[in-house]
């Protein structure tokens, strides 16, 4: 069974870059799946951030695109999220999630941007990142 585990610093200072790693076990990140990041700020709803596909293509939320980068290390079976110029408003629980690759990515992007997290079948437990000086 596939498992996703997020890791990274729990505390980041404002203006710095947040960097999180998602380690995938029980499956390969090059299999036909999409690997995405979602965050949950305290007291707010889920926010989709971006996705990397099985061929390494990336797509980001328009509201976060200028600050977000998702990459992968196939030798370590890991997905990395980087969010630059963080502020306290970036404090959240960050989740790494898998979605099957059969669906059209552009249909999924529209649904995910609307808050409909269709197709996301395996979630990591999430990791809390606090942005504070």
QUICOR-V835120 format. One record per residue. SS is DSSP state (~ for helix, > for strand, _ for the rest). PSI is psi in degrees with one decimal (* if undefined). Layout:
SS|PSI + SS|PSI
This chain:
_|136.0 + _|141.6 + >|141.8 + >|131.9 + >|115.9 + >|146.0 + >|154.8 + >|177.8 + _|140.8 + _|-13.1 + >|127.5 + >|140.1 + _|149.9 + _|144.9 + _|-10.6 + _|178.2 + _|126.3 + >|131.2 + >|121.7 + >|148.1 + >|137.9 + >|113.7 + >|124.8 + >|131.1 + >|154.7 + _|8.6 + _|163.9 + _|141.4 + _|-8.8 + _|-1.8 + _|171.4 + _|72.6 + >|163.0 + >|140.1 + >|118.7 + >|161.9 + >|136.1 + >|148.3 + >|156.2 + >|97.8 + _|153.2 + _|128.5 + _|6.6 + _|-179.2 + _|172.7 + >|143.4 + >|119.4 + >|136.1 + >|-46.1 + >|174.8 + >|149.0 + >|132.9 + _|177.2 + _|-21.6 + _|7.7 + _|2.5 + _|146.6 + >|147.1 + >|141.8 + >|156.0 + _|133.3 + _|-34.2 + _|-18.1 + _|-1.8 + _|-38.9 + _|-15.9 + _|-4.0 + >|141.2 + >|130.4 + >|132.5 + >|178.1 + >|153.6 + >|100.5 + _|-26.5 + _|-27.2 + _|-3.9 + _|48.5 + >|147.8 + >|136.2 + >|137.7 + >|131.9 + >|132.5 + >|116.1 + _|165.0 + _|51.3 + _|152.9 + _|171.4 + ~|-24.7 + ~|-12.3 + ~|0.1 + _|126.5 + >|167.5 + >|127.3 + >|131.0 + >|139.5 + >|134.5 + >|145.8 + >|143.0 + >|137.9 + >|145.2 + _|5.7 + _|-32.7 + _|151.3 + _|126.5 + ~|-33.9 + ~|-30.3 + ~|-44.1 + ~|-40.6 + ~|-41.7 + ~|-42.7 + ~|-45.6 + ~|-38.4 + ~|-25.8 + _|-1.8 + _|10.1 + _|104.6 + _|53.6 + _|135.5 + _|-8.8 + >|111.9 + >|-28.4 + >|128.8 + >|143.1 + _|172.9 + _|-16.0 + _|153.4 + >|134.0 + >|128.1 + >|124.2 + >|130.6 + >|113.1 + _|148.1 + _|*
